[in-house]
Amino acid sequence: MNNRSKAIIYYKKMFGSSSWLTAVLTVVVMVEMVRANFPPPERLTGMNPCISKQTCHECIQTPYCAWCAAPKFSEKRCFLPNINTKIFATCPEEYTWNPDNSFSMTRHRNLTKGGYTSGSTSGVSGGYSLDYSSSSSSSSFMHSYEEGMHGGGGSKRQEAVQMWPQEVNLKLRINEAYRMSFQYSQAEDYPVDLYYLMDLSKSMEDDKKKLSDLGQLLVESMSKITSNFRLGFGSFVDKVVMPYVNTMPKSLIEPCDGCAAPYGYKNIMRLSQDTSHFAGLVRNASVSGNLDAPEGGFDAIMQAIVCRNRIGWREKARRLLVFSTDAGFHYAGDGKLGGIIKPNDGLCHLDDNGLYTHSSLQDYPSISQINLKVKQNAINIIWAVTEEQISVYKKLTKHVEGSFAGKLSDDSSNVVELIREQYDAISSSVEMKDTASSAVKVKYYSSCLGTGPPVETSKCDGLKVGTKVEFIAEIEVTSCPANRSEWKQKFDIYPVGINETLTVNLEMLCDCECEHEGRMYEVKSSECNGVGTLKCGVCECYDGFFGKRCECSPHQDLSGFDKNFQSCRPDNTTLVDCFGRGTCACGQCDCEIRSNSEEVISGNFCECDNFSCDRDQGHLCSNHGTCVCGQCVCNAGWTGPSCNCRSSNDTCIAPGTTNGLLCSGHGDCVCGECICHEEGSTRYSGKHCNKCPTCPSRCEELKSCVQCQMYHTGNYSDMEECAKNCKEFVPEAVETVIVDVDNDEVLCFGIDEDDCKYNFVYYYNETNCLKVRAQSERECPPQVYMLGIVLGVIAAIVLIGLALLLLWKLLTTIHDRREFARFEKERMMAKWDTGENPIYKQATSTFKNPTYAGK
């Protein structure tokens, strides 16, 4: 019984069995069910996709289509209930096949934080509830559901449950997406397994010593995160073959001073809660040596992941693999350098001593192999590498799911801080992945820790213990696999690095129940003339018979039909008879009759009609032609797919032109209109593409003709020469040149040999003729009298010279008079004896002897 019947029975119980009320309720419920289960009309555009489907399984594989399996049904069996309301109302309810997407939960234990709790946890870890189910359309959402917990006596460790629900059943139609919600919550005191995988080549010797010193600090740091912590240790070097290591007998024993024999990978300490031995084992581990720079770390990672029992990985624990090195890595294909061509098989090959036995027998694993094993075993790898290698390993994190890269100091002194930091980053983030096949598309939505609407994302950050995050998985089956056994699939949705999953048991609704033995299935049915099986109301004819009721056979005498009858399909590229617009009767199409008598479907395969031709402004063939078999046959003078183009190009030739160029030679004539060219920055416009605002100006070209015609100057100053070269236009003389921008006029100006400025404009009129308007008089500078200027300059120079001489004479006279006056003054003030010239000196000299007394 479907949802529609249940709803009608429910209302009958509430309101009684009144016939009129029952009828009203039936209509109301039917309308509501149609609205709930089918998309609104605006979601379905274009041609009805259901009409052409001939079988029930083809029908239900088309979104939102329903199938009517009633016998002798005259309407189209595949239909859209909310569009083809007539078919929906005509088909009896018990014969309508329109399956809904359905969802149910089979395991849905409550989310628990783990750790120790008082009281029993039987309500959490005991049996599973199987009573939750739902059936809804593709747009429905599954809402969260949680069971109650019942306390009891005693204290015990509670098993952590981080994913809810754990297993669901889902039935889906093709291309109808279904959204279901699920939840994740980070557990408290969740077990942690940490396996430290270290490069013990010679260059890492100081790092090994530092790690042994920090061993106890590492244990104490991780113990603060969880009380259930286990630690393990392994080391690696490289393959013991050339050219990776030196294979000289002496070097195989001691490749370097104080070094141990080389090896590929060794499991030194199994994961154990007895972490006190870790520091000692690390300290006593011997380093070794190799030749090339990259190491065999991928070999070690593969064995550390796949040898679950020997390493000791637990099922319910967060698994961390810390990979410590200062070098790069070899990967698949590098083994050929040493003559190793056998691919890595991804299996465990450790002996009783923990040594990798196939190191020299098979190649390194590829990055994709490492990624596959990481996903299968839910392991988070922490690449603890030195600064020189950090960029390489950060790129590697994009290809290995759930891996993180951290920078290791030169002596690994920060390893404890690095592990703690990376663990916090891992545990505070959750990313959802799935193992769905290519036929199933899964999208994830979540608002993470926010309160807004969900957005498309599969990752949430910033989580803490007990934080509950709700995701929505949108699951859509894109196609039915060819193999029927793949119509039921099982895939997991899982958080990266966590060994918990949401298992989805998916059943694809690819066919109808009435296509198998049971109800509405009849072998050798009388409806099929005994030569076919009636399935879902239609006949599947046996070999040698065909027709709607298997009434036709190529061997029978088809009276009333052409002996050379045609098939109802033009070729084998389609499975639809008569183009979906007619009924195939014994190899011939009986085309449908339209409700509009003027509309006719015709053709051998009903491929033609007189109403589906191109239209222009709502008019079939633009009212300039006739629709024949989907193509417009245009009347005389018209052309084009919808007969909207004139066949003549006369309207593309500018009036008055004699050259007959279409669109002035600058465009194409389409439907009697010019489509102008655009060549780079050159763009033509106008009705006849005769305007070009961006074209180079013709000013320089027209200048000579304007000068000779208007001013009798320029290159063609001779009138005969001017008349010979200037025939394209005759300029119109105007007093002042005014530019009309609306008419695309171009202003030109210049200065001629007489230093006179001239102005003119040119443009093209409606007949595409060149027109020029020029200023009647040039703007010449006033006449300059050069002789007067020269004489004036000379006179000015002479006058200035005379003025300077007079000024010099005046100054000299003043100076002389001042000197003479000063001389006279000094002479008058002299006090020497006037009887004797003071400047005269006698010729004889007189001397007196002071000792002579005159005796």
C-alpha positions in Angstrom: 0.0 0.0 0.0 1.5 3.3 -1.0 1.4 6.6 0.9 -1.6 7.9 -1.0 -3.8 5.0 0.1 -2.6 5.2 3.7 -3.5 8.9 3.8 -7.0 8.3 2.5 -7.7 5.5 5.0 -6.4 7.8 7.8 -8.8 10.6 6.9 -11.7 8.1 6.5 -11.2 6.9 10.1 -11.2 10.5 11.3 -14.2 11.8 9.5 -16.2 8.8 8.8 -17.2 7.1 5.5 -19.2 9.9 4.0 -19.0 9.5 0.2 -18.7 13.1 -0.6 -16.1 13.8 2.0 -14.1 10.7 0.9 -14.1 12.0 -2.7 -12.9 15.5 -1.6 -10.2 14.0 0.6 -9.1 11.7 -2.1 -8.6 14.6 -4.5 -6.9 16.7 -1.9 -4.5 13.9 -0.9 -3.7 13.1 -4.5 -2.9 16.7 -5.2 -0.6 16.9 -2.1 1.1 13.7 -3.0 1.8 14.9 -6.5 3.2 18.1 -5.2 5.4 16.3 -2.6 6.8 13.7 -4.9 7.3 15.5 -8.2 9.1 18.7 -9.1 7.3 21.9 -9.9 6.7 22.5 -13.6 9.4 25.1 -13.9 12.0 22.5 -13.2 11.1 20.6 -16.3 11.8 22.5 -19.4 11.9 21.6 -23.0 10.4 18.4 -24.4 8.6 15.9 -22.1 11.3 13.3 -21.5 8.8 10.5 -20.5 6.7 10.3 -23.7 9.3 8.5 -25.8 10.0 5.7 -23.2 8.6 2.3 -24.5 9.3 0.1 -21.4 8.7 0.3 -17.7 12.4 0.2 -16.8 13.3 2.9 -19.3 10.5 5.0 -17.8 11.5 4.8 -14.2 15.1 5.4 -15.0 14.0 8.9 -16.2 13.6 11.3 -13.3 10.0 12.0 -12.1 8.4 9.7 -14.7 5.7 7.2 -13.8 4.5 4.1 -15.7 1.0 2.9 -16.2 0.8 -0.9 -16.5 -2.9 -1.2 -17.1 -3.8 -3.6 -19.9 -5.3 -2.1 -23.1 -4.3 1.4 -22.0 -4.9 3.8 -24.9 -2.8 6.7 -23.6 1.0 7.0 -23.3 2.1 4.7 -20.6 5.2 6.7 -19.4 4.1 10.2 -18.2 4.8 13.0 -15.8 2.0 12.9 -13.1 2.1 16.7 -12.5 2.2 17.5 -16.2 0.2 14.7 -17.9 -2.7 15.0 -15.5 -5.1 13.3 -17.9 -3.0 10.1 -18.0 -2.5 10.2 -14.2 -6.2 10.4 -13.6 -7.0 7.8 -16.2 -4.6 5.1 -15.1 -5.9 3.0 -12.1 -3.9 3.5 -8.9 -3.1 -0.2 -8.6 -1.4 -0.2 -12.1 0.6 3.0 -11.5 4.3 2.3 -11.0 6.1 5.3 -9.6 8.6 4.1 -6.9 9.8 6.6 -4.3 13.3 6.8 -2.9 13.3 5.1 0.5 15.6 5.2 3.4 15.9 3.2 6.6 18.5 2.7 9.4 19.7 -0.7 10.5 22.4 0.3 13.0 22.2 3.6 14.8 24.0 3.4 18.2 24.3 6.7 20.0 27.3 8.9 19.8 29.5 8.5 22.9 32.6 10.2 24.0 34.2 7.0 25.4 36.4 7.1 28.5 35.1 5.8 31.8 31.6 6.1 32.9 29.5 5.1 35.9 26.7 2.7 35.2 26.3 0.1 32.4 26.4 1.0 28.8 24.2 -1.8 27.5 21.9 0.8 26.0 24.8 1.9 23.9 26.9 -1.1 23.1 24.2 -3.7 23.1 21.7 -4.6 20.4 20.7 -2.4 17.6 17.4 -0.8 16.9 15.8 -1.8 13.6 12.6 0.1 13.7 13.5 3.4 12.1 12.6 3.8 8.4 11.3 6.5 6.1 10.1 6.8 2.5 10.3 10.2 0.8 10.9 12.0 -2.4 14.4 13.0 -3.6 14.2 16.4 -2.0 13.6 15.1 1.5 16.0 15.4 4.4 16.7 12.9 7.1 16.5 14.4 10.5 18.8 13.5 13.4 17.6 10.7 15.7 19.2 9.6 19.0 18.3 6.8 21.5 18.2 7.3 25.2 20.8 6.0 27.5 19.9 4.0 30.7 22.2 4.1 33.6 23.2 1.2 35.8 25.6 0.2 38.4 29.4 -0.2 38.2 32.1 1.8 36.4 33.7 0.6 33.2 35.3 1.9 30.0 32.8 3.0 27.5 33.4 2.2 23.9 33.6 5.4 21.8 31.1 5.8 19.0 32.0 8.7 16.7 29.8 8.1 13.7 26.0 8.1 13.7 24.3 6.1 12.2 26.5 3.2 11.4 24.5 1.4 8.7 21.6 2.5 6.5 19.5 1.0 3.6 18.8 3.3 0.7 16.7 2.7 -2.5 17.2 5.3 -5.2 15.9 6.0 -8.6 18.3 7.1 -11.3 19.3 10.8 -11.4 17.1 11.6 -8.4 19.4 12.9 -5.6 18.6 11.9 -2.0 19.9 13.8 1.0 20.5 12.1 4.3 22.2 13.5 7.4 24.7 11.9 9.6 26.8 13.0 12.6 30.3 12.9 13.8 31.6 13.7 17.3 35.2 13.5 18.5 35.7 10.9 21.3 37.2 11.6 24.7 40.3 9.6 25.7 40.3 7.8 22.3 43.0 5.2 22.0 46.1 6.3 20.1 48.7 4.0 18.4 51.9 5.9 17.4 54.5 4.1 15.3 57.8 6.1 14.9 59.4 5.2 11.6 63.0 6.6 11.4 65.6 7.0 8.7 68.8 5.5 10.3 71.2 6.4 7.6 74.5 7.9 8.8 73.2 11.5 8.4 70.5 10.9 11.0 72.9 9.7 13.7 72.6 12.9 15.9 68.8 12.8 15.4 68.6 9.2 16.8 70.5 10.2 19.9 68.2 13.2 20.5 65.1 11.0 19.9 66.3 8.5 22.6 66.8 11.4 25.0 63.3 12.7 24.3 61.6 9.3 24.4 60.2 9.6 27.8 59.1 13.2 27.1 57.2 11.9 24.0 55.4 9.3 26.1 54.5 11.8 28.8 53.2 14.3 26.2 51.0 11.7 24.5 49.7 10.4 27.8 48.2 13.8 28.5 46.1 13.3 25.3 44.9 9.8 26.1 45.4 7.2 28.9 45.3 4.5 26.3 48.5 5.1 24.4 50.8 2.7 22.6 54.2 3.3 21.0 56.2 1.5 18.5 59.5 2.0 16.6 61.0 1.0 13.3 63.9 2.0 11.0 64.9 1.9 7.4 67.8 2.6 5.1 67.5 1.3 1.5 67.5 -1.7 -0.8 70.7 -3.7 -0.4 71.6 -3.6 -4.1 73.6 -1.3 -6.3 73.4 1.6 -6.9 71.5 2.3 -3.6 74.2 0.8 -1.3 77.8 -0.3 -1.8 77.7 -4.1 -2.4 81.5 -4.7 -1.8 81.8 -7.5 0.7 83.5 -5.2 3.2 80.9 -2.5 2.8 78.1 -5.0 3.3 79.5 -5.6 6.7 80.4 -2.1 7.7 79.5 0.6 5.0 80.9 3.4 7.2 82.9 3.8 10.4 80.8 2.4 13.3 77.9 1.6 11.0 75.8 -1.6 11.0 75.2 -3.7 7.9 72.7 -2.1 5.5 69.1 -3.3 5.4 65.7 -2.2 3.9 63.3 -2.0 6.8 63.3 -3.4 10.3 60.5 -3.4 12.9 62.4 -2.8 16.1 59.6 -2.3 18.6 56.0 -3.6 18.2 53.2 -1.2 19.3 53.0 -1.6 23.1 51.8 0.2 26.2 55.1 -0.7 27.8 56.7 2.5 26.5 59.7 2.4 28.9 61.7 0.4 26.4 61.3 2.9 23.6 64.3 5.2 24.6 66.6 2.3 25.1 65.7 0.6 21.8 66.2 3.9 19.9 69.5 4.5 21.6 70.8 1.0 20.8 69.6 1.0 17.2 72.6 1.2 14.9 72.9 3.6 12.0 73.9 2.3 8.5 75.0 3.8 5.2 73.9 4.0 1.6 75.2 5.7 -1.6 72.4 7.8 -3.2 70.5 10.6 -1.5 66.9 9.3 -1.6 66.1 6.6 0.9 63.8 3.5 0.8 61.2 5.0 3.1 58.2 3.9 0.9 59.2 0.3 1.4 59.2 0.8 5.2 55.8 2.7 5.1 54.1 0.0 3.1 55.3 -2.8 5.5 54.5 -0.7 8.6 50.9 -0.2 7.3 50.0 -3.7 5.9 51.7 -5.8 8.6 48.9 -5.0 11.0 49.4 -8.0 13.3 53.2 -7.7 13.5 53.1 -4.0 14.1 50.2 -4.3 16.5 47.7 -1.8 15.1 44.4 -1.9 17.0 40.9 -1.8 15.4 39.5 1.0 17.6 42.3 3.5 17.8 43.6 6.6 16.0 46.6 5.4 14.2 49.6 7.7 13.7 52.7 6.9 11.6 55.5 9.4 12.2 58.0 9.3 9.3 61.3 11.0 10.2 64.0 11.7 7.6 66.3 14.3 6.1 66.2 13.0 2.6 63.9 12.3 -0.3 62.3 9.0 -1.3 62.4 6.3 -4.0 59.1 5.4 -5.6 57.8 2.9 -8.2 60.1 2.6 -11.2 63.3 3.5 -9.3 63.9 -0.2 -8.7 64.8 -0.7 -12.3 68.1 1.1 -11.6 69.0 -2.0 -9.5 67.5 -4.5 -11.9 64.3 -5.0 -9.8 61.3 -5.0 -12.1 58.7 -6.9 -10.1 56.0 -4.4 -8.9 55.3 -4.0 -5.2 52.4 -6.4 -4.3 51.3 -4.4 -1.2 51.5 -7.4 1.1 53.3 -8.0 4.3 56.8 -9.6 4.1 58.3 -9.4 7.5 60.3 -12.3 9.0 60.3 -13.3 12.7 63.1 -10.8 13.4 61.0 -7.9 11.9 63.2 -7.6 8.7 61.6 -6.9 5.3 62.5 -10.0 3.3 61.4 -8.7 -0.2 63.4 -5.5 -0.2 65.7 -6.8 -3.0 63.0 -8.8 -4.8 60.3 -6.2 -5.6 60.1 -2.5 -6.6 59.3 0.4 -4.3 55.5 1.1 -4.0 53.9 4.0 -5.8 52.4 7.0 -4.2 48.9 5.8 -5.2 49.6 2.4 -3.5 50.6 4.2 -0.3 47.5 6.3 -0.5 45.3 3.2 -1.0 46.8 1.4 2.0 46.5 4.5 4.1 42.8 4.8 3.3 42.1 1.0 3.8 43.8 1.0 7.2 42.7 4.5 8.4 46.3 5.7 9.2 47.4 9.3 9.5 51.0 9.8 8.4 53.0 12.7 9.9 56.0 13.6 7.6 58.6 14.9 10.1 61.3 16.1 7.8 64.1 18.7 7.8 63.8 22.2 6.2 65.5 21.1 3.0 62.8 18.5 2.3 59.7 20.1 3.7 58.5 21.6 0.4 58.6 18.1 -1.3 56.7 16.4 1.5 54.1 19.2 1.7 53.3 18.4 -2.0 53.1 14.7 -1.0 50.4 15.5 1.5 48.1 16.4 -1.4 48.4 12.8 -2.8 48.3 10.8 0.5 45.0 11.1 2.2 45.1 12.3 5.8 48.8 13.1 5.9 50.5 16.2 7.4 54.0 17.6 7.0 56.0 19.3 9.8 59.5 20.8 9.9 62.0 18.9 11.9 65.0 20.7 13.4 68.5 19.6 12.3 68.9 17.3 15.4 65.2 16.4 15.8 65.1 18.3 19.1 61.6 19.5 18.4 60.1 16.1 17.5 57.9 15.9 20.6 56.5 19.4 20.0 56.0 18.6 16.2 54.1 15.4 16.9 51.9 17.0 19.5 51.2 20.0 17.1 50.4 17.7 14.2 48.2 15.5 16.4 46.2 18.5 17.5 45.7 19.5 13.9 44.6 16.0 12.9 42.2 15.5 15.8 40.6 19.0 15.6 39.7 18.4 11.9 37.4 15.8 10.2 37.1 15.2 6.5 34.6 12.8 5.0 35.4 10.5 2.1 33.5 7.5 0.6 34.1 4.4 -1.4 31.2 4.8 -3.8 31.6 3.4 -7.4 31.6 5.5 -10.5 27.9 5.0 -11.0 27.2 6.8 -7.7 27.9 10.5 -7.1 28.2 11.7 -3.4 28.3 15.4 -2.4 28.7 16.6 1.2 27.2 19.6 2.9 27.6 21.0 6.4 27.5 24.2 8.3 30.3 22.7 10.6 30.3 24.6 13.9 28.3 27.5 12.5 24.6 28.2 12.6 24.1 29.3 9.0 22.7 27.1 6.1 24.8 24.1 5.0 27.4 24.7 2.3 29.1 22.2 0.1 32.1 20.9 2.0 33.4 17.6 3.2 35.8 19.0 5.9 35.3 20.8 9.2 38.0 22.3 11.5 38.1 23.6 15.0 36.6 20.5 16.6 36.9 19.7 20.3 36.0 16.6 22.4 32.2 16.2 22.4 31.6 18.6 19.6 28.9 17.3 17.3 29.1 18.1 13.6 26.2 17.2 11.3 26.9 16.4 7.6 24.4 16.0 4.8 25.3 13.5 2.1 23.6 14.0 -1.3 23.6 10.6 -3.0 22.7 10.3 -6.6 22.8 7.3 -9.0 24.0 8.6 -12.3 23.4 5.5 -14.4 22.4 1.9 -14.0 25.4 -0.5 -14.4 25.2 -2.9 -17.3 25.7 -5.8 -15.0 22.5 -6.5 -13.0 24.5 -7.8 -10.0 25.8 -4.2 -9.5 22.4 -2.8 -9.0 22.9 -3.5 -5.3 26.0 -2.0 -3.9 27.6 -1.3 -0.6 29.9 1.6 0.1 31.2 3.3 3.1 31.3 7.0 4.2 34.2 7.4 6.6 36.1 10.2 8.4 39.7 10.2 7.2 42.0 8.6 9.7 39.2 7.1 11.9 38.4 3.4 11.8 34.6 4.0 11.9 32.2 4.1 8.9 28.7 4.7 7.9 27.8 1.8 5.6 25.3 2.5 2.9 23.4 -0.5 1.4 22.3 1.0 -1.8 19.7 -0.6 -4.1 19.3 1.0 -7.5 15.7 1.1 -8.8 16.5 0.2 -12.4 13.5 -1.9 -13.4 9.9 -2.6 -12.4 8.5 -5.5 -10.5 6.0 -6.2 -13.2 8.9 -7.0 -15.6 9.5 -10.2 -13.6 7.3 -13.2 -12.9 4.5 -12.3 -10.7 1.7 -9.7 -10.8 1.1 -8.1 -14.2 3.4 -10.7 -15.9 1.9 -13.2 -18.3 3.7 -15.6 -20.6 2.1 -16.3 -24.0 -0.5 -13.8 -23.2 -3.7 -13.6 -25.3 -3.1 -9.8 -25.3 0.0 -10.6 -27.3 -1.7 -13.1 -29.6 0.0 -16.0 -27.7 3.4 -15.1 -29.2 4.7 -12.7 -26.6 4.9 -12.0 -22.8 2.8 -9.3 -21.3 5.0 -7.2 -19.0 3.8 -4.1 -17.3 0.9 -3.9 -19.8 3.1 -4.1 -22.9 4.0 -7.0 -25.1 7.5 -8.4 -25.4 7.2 -10.4 -28.6 9.0 -13.6 -29.3 11.5 -13.9 -32.2 9.8 -13.5 -35.5 6.9 -11.4 -34.3 6.5 -7.7 -33.7 3.8 -5.1 -33.4 2.0 -3.6 -30.5 0.2 -6.9 -29.8 2.8 -9.1 -31.6 0.3 -9.2 -34.5 2.9 -8.9 -37.2 5.3 -11.3 -38.7 7.6 -10.9 -41.7 6.2 -14.3 -43.1 2.5 -13.5 -43.0 0.5 -12.0 -45.8 0.0 -8.4 -44.8 -3.2 -7.6 -46.7 -3.9 -4.0 -46.8 -0.2 -3.2 -46.4 2.6 -2.8 -48.9 4.5 -6.0 -49.3 7.7 -4.1 -49.0 6.7 -2.6 -45.7 9.1 -0.3 -43.9 10.4 -0.5 -40.3 9.1 2.0 -37.8 12.6 3.2 -37.1 14.8 4.9 -39.7 17.9 3.2 -38.5 19.3 1.3 -35.5 20.5 4.4 -33.7 17.2 4.9 -31.9 15.0 2.6 -29.8 11.9 4.8 -30.4 9.2 3.8 -32.9 7.7 6.4 -35.1 9.8 9.2 -33.5 7.5 8.8 -30.4 4.7 10.5 -32.4 2.8 7.5 -33.7 2.0 3.8 -33.2 3.9 1.1 -35.0 1.5 -1.4 -36.7 3.2 -4.2 -38.6 6.2 -2.2 -39.5 4.3 0.9 -40.5 3.7 4.1 -38.5 0.2 5.3 -37.7 0.9 8.9 -36.9 -1.0 10.7 -34.1 -3.8 13.1 -34.9 -3.3 16.5 -33.3 -6.1 18.3 -31.5 -5.6 21.3 -33.9 -6.9 20.0 -37.2 -4.5 22.3 -39.1 -1.5 20.7 -37.5 -0.6 17.4 -39.3 2.1 14.8 -38.4 3.3 12.9 -41.5 6.1 10.9 -43.0 7.0 7.2 -43.1 8.3 7.4 -39.6 6.1 10.4 -38.4 9.2 12.5 -38.7 7.5 15.3 -40.5 5.0 18.0 -39.4 3.8 21.4 -40.5 4.0 23.2 -37.2 7.5 22.8 -35.8 9.4 25.1 -38.2 11.3 28.2 -37.1 9.3 31.2 -36.1 10.0 34.9 -36.2 8.1 37.1 -33.7 5.7 34.2 -33.1 4.8 33.8 -36.7 5.5 30.4 -38.4 8.0 30.9 -41.2 7.5 34.7 -40.6 4.3 34.4 -42.6 6.5 34.4 -45.7 6.6 30.7 -46.4 5.1 27.2 -45.7 6.2 24.7 -43.1 7.1 21.4 -44.9 8.5 18.5 -42.8 10.0 20.8 -40.2 11.6 23.1 -42.7 10.4 26.5 -44.1 9.8 26.7 -47.8 10.0 30.4 -48.4 7.9 32.5 -50.8 9.6 34.3 -53.7 11.7 37.2 -52.5 12.4 35.7 -49.1 15.0 33.3 -47.6 16.5 32.2 -44.3 15.6 29.4 -41.9 12.4 31.3 -40.9 11.9 33.1 -44.2 12.6 36.4 -42.5 15.3 37.5 -44.9 14.8 39.2 -48.2 16.6 37.5 -51.1 17.5 40.8 -52.8 20.6 42.7 -51.7 19.4 46.1 -53.1 18.7 47.5 -49.7 22.4 47.0 -48.8 23.6 49.4 -51.6 23.8 53.0 -50.6 21.5 55.2 -52.8 23.3 57.3 -55.3 26.4 55.1 -55.5 27.5 53.8 -59.0 30.0 51.2 -57.9 27.3 48.8 -56.6 29.3 47.8 -53.6 27.3 46.0 -50.9 27.5 47.8 -47.5 30.1 50.3 -49.0 32.5 47.4 -49.2 32.8 47.5 -45.4 30.3 44.9 -44.3 28.2 41.8 -45.2 24.6 41.9 -46.4 22.5 39.6 -44.2 18.8 39.4 -44.7 18.9 42.8 -46.5 20.7 44.6 -43.7 24.4 45.4 -43.4 26.5 43.8 -40.8 29.5 46.1 -40.6 33.0 44.8 -40.3 35.2 45.3 -37.2 38.9 45.0 -37.9 40.9 45.6 -34.8 40.4 49.2 -33.8 38.7 50.1 -37.2 34.9 49.9 -36.9 32.4 50.8 -39.5 28.8 51.9 -38.8 25.8 53.3 -40.4 23.0 51.8 -42.4 25.3 51.1 -45.3 28.6 50.8 -43.2 29.7 54.1 -44.7 30.7 55.7 -41.4 33.9 55.0 -39.6 34.5 57.1 -36.5 37.7 55.1 -35.7 39.2 55.1 -39.2 42.3 57.3 -40.0 41.4 60.8 -41.1 41.4 61.9 -44.8 42.4 65.4 -43.9 45.9 65.1 -45.4 44.5 63.4 -48.5 41.9 66.2 -49.2 44.1 69.1 -48.2 45.7 69.8 -51.6 42.3 69.8 -53.4 40.7 72.2 -50.9 43.7 74.6 -51.1 43.7 74.7 -54.9 40.0 74.9 -55.3 39.3 77.5 -52.6 42.5 79.5 -52.3 44.5 78.7 -55.4 47.5 77.6 -53.3 49.1 74.3 -52.5 50.5 71.5 -54.6 47.9 71.9 -57.3 48.1 75.7 -57.6 47.9 75.4 -61.4 44.2 75.4 -62.2 44.5 72.7 -65.0 46.4 70.5 -62.6 43.8 71.1 -59.9 40.9 70.2 -62.2 42.6 67.1 -63.3 43.3 65.7 -59.8 40.3 67.0 -57.8 37.2 65.5 -59.3 35.7 63.7 -56.2 34.2 66.8 -54.7 33.7 70.5 -55.0 34.0 72.3 -51.6 31.2 74.5 -50.4 32.4 77.8 -49.2 31.2 79.0 -45.8 32.2 81.9 -43.7 32.7 79.9 -40.5 33.2 76.1 -40.4 30.9 74.5 -37.8 31.2 70.7 -37.2 27.9 68.6 -37.0 28.9 65.7 -34.7 25.6 63.9 -35.4 26.4 63.7 -39.1 29.9 62.2 -38.3 31.6 65.2 -39.8 35.4 65.4 -39.5 37.2 68.7 -38.9 40.5 69.4 -40.7 42.8 72.4 -40.4 46.4 73.3 -41.3 48.8 76.1 -42.2 49.9 76.7 -45.8 53.1 78.1 -47.3 51.8 81.7 -46.7 51.5 80.9 -43.0 47.7 81.2 -43.4 45.4 78.9 -41.4 42.7 77.1 -43.3 39.7 75.0 -42.0 37.4 72.6 -43.6 35.1 69.6 -42.7 34.3 66.5 -44.8 31.5 63.9 -44.4 29.5 61.4 -46.4 25.8 62.1 -47.1 23.0 59.5 -47.3 24.0 58.6 -50.9 27.6 57.8 -49.6 29.0 60.8 -51.5 31.9 62.8 -50.1 30.9 66.4 -49.1 33.3 69.2 -48.1 32.7 72.6 -46.5 35.6 75.0 -46.4 36.2 78.4 -44.9 35.9 80.9 -47.6 38.9 83.1 -46.4 42.1 82.0 -44.9 43.2 83.4 -41.5 46.5 85.0 -42.5 48.8 87.0 -40.2 49.1 90.8 -40.7 51.7 92.1 -43.3 55.1 92.9 -41.8 57.3 95.8 -43.2 60.8 94.4 -42.8 62.7 97.5 -44.1 61.1 99.7 -41.6 62.0 97.2 -38.9 65.6 97.0 -40.0 66.0 100.8 -40.3 64.3 101.3 -36.9 66.7 98.8 -35.3 69.7 100.5 -36.9 68.5 104.0 -35.8 67.9 102.6 -32.3 71.4 101.2 -32.1 72.9 104.5 -33.3 70.9 106.5 -30.8 71.8 104.1 -28.0 75.5 104.5 -29.0 75.3 108.3 -28.9 73.6 108.2 -25.6 76.3 106.1 -24.2 79.1 108.4 -25.5 77.3 111.4 -24.0 77.0 109.7 -20.8 80.7 108.7 -20.8 81.7 112.3 -21.6 79.6 113.7 -18.8 81.0 111.3 -16.3 84.6 112.1 -17.4 84.1 115.8 -17.2 82.6 115.5 -13.7 85.5 113.4 -12.6 88.2 115.8 -14.0 86.6 118.8 -12.3 86.6 117.1 -9.0 90.3 116.2 -9.3 91.3 119.7 -10.2 89.3 121.2 -7.4 91.1 118.9 -4.9 94.5 119.9 -6.4 93.8 123.6 -5.9 92.7 123.0 -2.4 95.9 121.1 -1.5 98.1 123.8 -3.2 96.4 126.5 -1.2 97.1 124.7 2.0 100.9 124.1 1.4 103.2 126.0 4.1 106.7 125.9 2.6 109.0 128.9 2.0 107.9 130.6 -1.1 111.4 132.0 -1.8 112.8 128.6 -2.3 111.4 125.9 -4.4 110.9 123.0 -2.1 111.6 120.6 -4.9 114.8 122.2 -6.0 118.1 120.8 -4.6 121.4 122.6 -4.7 124.4 121.2 -6.6 126.7 121.5 -3.5 126.4 120.1 -0.1 127.4 121.7 3.2 128.5 119.7 6.2 129.2 120.8 9.7 131.7 119.1 12.0 130.2 119.0 15.4 133.6 118.8 17.1 134.8 121.9 15.5 134.2 124.8 17.7 134.8 127.5 15.2 138.4 128.3 16.3 
